[in-house]
């Protein structure tokens, strides 16, 4: 280890608050003003109440913050959307500061901030209710504290552990950040002090995990009667989020490695266009041993998880924590260019990293190229998918409210997850048409006998109906505007 690799600081000007404010303005301006589709609507529904659960998909910390934000904003959905904007901005500020330290220049921090903050999925999820920006903020906070702990500060090491412990109240993906943090701490601490350093981090983790332990004690489900291993059952059911999650993490994938790699690779290139990936490769190649170990371990862990967890339709979202890691590698690359006297090249690479994604979204979103790239979607849906800005977009709420209003009294409505959660939010938050029973389907629509008022809702995004709808189309009569009435048997 060289002294230059120990807690590199770079330019010491405190510019991260400026970066935070700039990112917050961007994301707040991009934020959806109402409830959004799918998972976002489910998270907005959760923000209506304070029923906290320690399960992997319970996200109690996010639910608490969103609940409070909803009270401040006057609307749970808007509050939850702004929570994503807030922690998206915090993520960008943190990645700027870490990039500045690792790359030893402001240009390095700027490149890391631009690459992360303008990555398509990250920007999109900073504008609607989602869990990922809070997760990346916690992950990067831990990485920054690990770097700062090179000074030997007990307080910093305890704070590092506390962040990791507190993160158990949110996304379990935080465990994938641990190997890189362990390597950084191990290689940066003299051998005679390593045990003490890890004990200090462990003490902080135990302290930070207290809220999670308390929540588990008061809100966990109890094992089934006769369960042979209550702890293993708790680990799979609560910590891992159920048998399905556990099985896929342990290798029960559907796509296979090649298909997942191709799928995720396309999303990676789309999110990090321009020179970002080239800068990251250069950064890995030119980084010192400690930095390469840290970022390499983080990158491998955050590639492994989405490769394993391939059963969901939004597998690409699990790449989100990878983007700031690759952005930090790019920051190191920019820093090396600066150190070698290529300041103009470093500046050009930084500017290109910021302009390339914006230009790409504009070209694909507002020309025929976008619909051609997404032939299964309507032109409007393709544009909405590509452009990560939700300013003034009230389509989800208004579309679902109009269809609820059109249904006869006491109707039963079958809806996909995307609009089904919005229907439920509108019913629960706005108390609109609570006489309608909404059944949300994922892969199969289980129709009744059609003797009563039974209906199916189909989102207007795809040129062809979803497979589940096509499978029951022979029993459906279209009434227009995405509503189908079920014919009696």
C-alpha positions, 0 to 999 in steps of 0.5 A: 500500500502506498500513502497516496492510496490511503484515504485520498482527498484530492481538491478539498473545496466543499462543493458537494452541497452545490452538487446536492442542490443542483441534483435536487432541483433536477429531480424535483422538477422531474418528479411525477406530481401524482401516483405513478404506475406499478411498484411506485403505486404500491409504495405510495399505498404503503405511505398512506399508513405506518404499518412497518414490517421487517420483511425484505420487501417491507422497506420500513425505513423508506415507508417511515420517511415516505409517510412523513413526507406525505404528511408534509406534501399533503399527498402520499404519492407526491411525498413518496415521489419527492423522497426519491428525488431527495435521496437521488440528490443525496446519492449524486452528492455522495458519489461526487465527493467519493469520486473527488477523493479517489480521483483527486480532482474536482473533474473526477467528482463531476464525472462521477456525479454526471454519470450516476445522476443522468443514468436513465434508470437512476434518473427515472427512479429519482422522479417516482416513488421507488426504493433504490435512491435511498439504498444507493445513498446508504451504500455510498455513505458507507463507502465514504465513511470507509474511505474517511476511516483511513485516518483511524478515527474511532468515531468514523468506524463506528459511524460506518458500522451504524450505517450498515446496521441501519440499512437492514431497515431498507434494502437487503442489497446492502450486504453486497457492499460489505465485501468491498468495504472489508477489503478496503478496511483490511488493506488500509489498517496496520496488521496490529490494529485490524482486530480493533478496527473491525470490532469498532465497525461491528460495534457500530453495526450492532448499534445501527441494527437495534431498530431492525432487531426491535422491529423483528421482535414485535412485527415478524411473523411466527414460524409455522407450528412444527417448523424444524428450524425456526431460525432458518425459516425466519431467515428465508421468510423475513430476511430473504423475503420468502422462499421465491427470493431465497431460491433464486438467490441460491441458483433457481434462475429462469433465463440462464447466464447468457440470456441474463448477461445479454439483457443486462448488458443492453441496459448497462450500455443504455444507462452509461452511454458515451465515454462513461464505460471507457473511462471506467475501464481506464479507471480500473486499469490505472487505479492503485491496488486498494481502489481497484480492490474496493471498486472491483469487489463492489462491481462483481457483487452488484453484477452477481445479484441481478444475474441471479435474481432473474425472475422479475420483469424489472431485472434491470433495476437491480443494476442501479447500485452498479452505476455509481460504482462504475462512475467512481471507476470513471472518476479515477480514470478522469483523475489519472488524465488530470495527473498526466497533464491531459486536463483538456481531455479530462474536461472533455470526457467529463462534459461528454459524460454529461451530454451523451445521456441527455442527447441519447434520451432526446434523440430516441424520445423525440424521433422515430428511432425510439418507437423503432427501438421499442416496437412492442410499445405505442409511440407515446409509451415508447417516448414516456419510457425513454425520457426520464422526466415525469413533470406534470404527468398525471396520466396514471391517476387520471386514466385509472380514475376515469375507468373506475368512474365508468364501471357499474356499481359493485363491479369486479375489475381485473387489472395488471400490476401496473394499473392495478396498484394505481386503482387501489391507491385511488380508492384508498387515498381519494376514496373513489369508487370503493364499491368496485373490487380490484383484483390484481394479476401478475401472470394469469387472469382468473376470471369468474363466471361472468354472471355479474359485472366483471371487467378487465382493464388493459393498459394502453401501452402495448400494440398487442394485448398482454399474454394473460389478456390474449389468453382470455380474449375469447371471453371479453367484449371491448367497451373501448378505452381499455375496458373489457366486459367478461361474457358469462360462460 
